[in-house]
Amino acid sequence: MKQKKELDWFDHPQNVKRLKIGFYIVLAVLVLPDFFLHKHTLFSSIEAWPGFYALFGFVACVIIILVSKLFGFVLKVREDYYDRE
């Protein structure tokens, strides 16, 4: 006889929704001080924009993911590569 599997905390959609909302709040709170604090920048035209480093980090991560997918496509070998004689 199979035992009924106990549901995990992440199996409930309302908990996942709460977690997402919490993450969005944390992200907003982390970017908010950027609007009020003075920054000593080297390139004042771009670096002084509020949220610049958050945007820069996001774009850099997206580029890393896209380049890694491109590498995966270019370096891919056939599934039977080692079985061929």
Secondary structure as a PSIPRED ss2 file (coil, helix, strand):
# PSIPRED VFORMAT (PSIPRED V4.0)

   1 M C   1.000  0.000  0.000
   2 K C   1.000  0.000  0.000
   3 Q C   1.000  0.000  0.000
   4 K C   1.000  0.000  0.000
   5 K C   1.000  0.000  0.000
   6 E C   1.000  0.000  0.000
   7 L C   1.000  0.000  0.000
   8 D C   1.000  0.000  0.000
   9 W H   0.000  1.000  0.000
  10 F H   0.000  1.000  0.000
  11 D H   0.000  1.000  0.000
  12 H C   1.000  0.000  0.000
  13 P H   0.000  1.000  0.000
  14 Q H   0.000  1.000  0.000
  15 N H   0.000  1.000  0.000
  16 V H   0.000  1.000  0.000
  17 K H   0.000  1.000  0.000
  18 R H   0.000  1.000  0.000
  19 L H   0.000  1.000  0.000
  20 K H   0.000  1.000  0.000
  21 I H   0.000  1.000  0.000
  22 G H   0.000  1.000  0.000
  23 F H   0.000  1.000  0.000
  24 Y H   0.000  1.000  0.000
  25 I H   0.000  1.000  0.000
  26 V H   0.000  1.000  0.000
  27 L H   0.000  1.000  0.000
  28 A H   0.000  1.000  0.000
  29 V H   0.000  1.000  0.000
  30 L H   0.000  1.000  0.000
  31 V H   0.000  1.000  0.000
  32 L H   0.000  1.000  0.000
  33 P H   0.000  1.000  0.000
  34 D H   0.000  1.000  0.000
  35 F H   0.000  1.000  0.000
  36 F C   1.000  0.000  0.000
  37 L C   1.000  0.000  0.000
  38 H C   1.000  0.000  0.000
  39 K C   1.000  0.000  0.000
  40 H C   1.000  0.000  0.000
  41 T C   1.000  0.000  0.000
  42 L C   1.000  0.000  0.000
  43 F C   1.000  0.000  0.000
  44 S H   0.000  1.000  0.000
  45 S H   0.000  1.000  0.000
  46 I H   0.000  1.000  0.000
  47 E H   0.000  1.000  0.000
  48 A C   1.000  0.000  0.000
  49 W C   1.000  0.000  0.000
  50 P C   1.000  0.000  0.000
  51 G C   1.000  0.000  0.000
  52 F H   0.000  1.000  0.000
  53 Y H   0.000  1.000  0.000
  54 A H   0.000  1.000  0.000
  55 L H   0.000  1.000  0.000
  56 F H   0.000  1.000  0.000
  57 G H   0.000  1.000  0.000
  58 F H   0.000  1.000  0.000
  59 V H   0.000  1.000  0.000
  60 A H   0.000  1.000  0.000
  61 C H   0.000  1.000  0.000
  62 V H   0.000  1.000  0.000
  63 I H   0.000  1.000  0.000
  64 I H   0.000  1.000  0.000
  65 I H   0.000  1.000  0.000
  66 L H   0.000  1.000  0.000
  67 V H   0.000  1.000  0.000
  68 S H   0.000  1.000  0.000
  69 K H   0.000  1.000  0.000
  70 L H   0.000  1.000  0.000
  71 F H   0.000  1.000  0.000
  72 G H   0.000  1.000  0.000
  73 F H   0.000  1.000  0.000
  74 V H   0.000  1.000  0.000
  75 L C   1.000  0.000  0.000
  76 K C   1.000  0.000  0.000
  77 V C   1.000  0.000  0.000
  78 R C   1.000  0.000  0.000
  79 E C   1.000  0.000  0.000
  80 D C   1.000  0.000  0.000
  81 Y C   1.000  0.000  0.000
  82 Y C   1.000  0.000  0.000
  83 D C   1.000  0.000  0.000
  84 R C   1.000  0.000  0.000
  85 E C   1.000  0.000  0.000
